Amino acid sequence: MRRSILTEKLARRGRHVTREYGVNPLHVLRVEDVMDPPVAPVVTYPDELLETAMRKLLEHEVDVLPVASPEDPARVVGYVERSAILGAWVQLTRDEHVREEGWLARLRGASR
């Protein structure tokens, strides 16, 4: 390895550098050099359909949406996760396939 002023000084102090010296980018770069510009926060409201909330989750590639108050959009009243929306969808489709006893069957059972 080539000697530099830095490696000479280190060698005189008893430390021998065996590989090339490089600057750690984390010691040089600032957050502003790599940050993304601010984006408008995405929220959903309690009276919106789950389809609308899911579309927002997918469009903005997030897993959680804050649920804002319709009267004061700056106030968060809860959060909705992608997994909760999918869980509700799965439960509803399961419930559609469950047969419940109808009024006619109950009527027939009572007359016996």
Summary of the structure (lengths in Angstrom):
residues: 112
radius of gyration: 31.2
end to end distance: 100.1
largest distance: 106.0
contacts: 194
relative contact order: 0.09
helix: 44%
strand: 11%
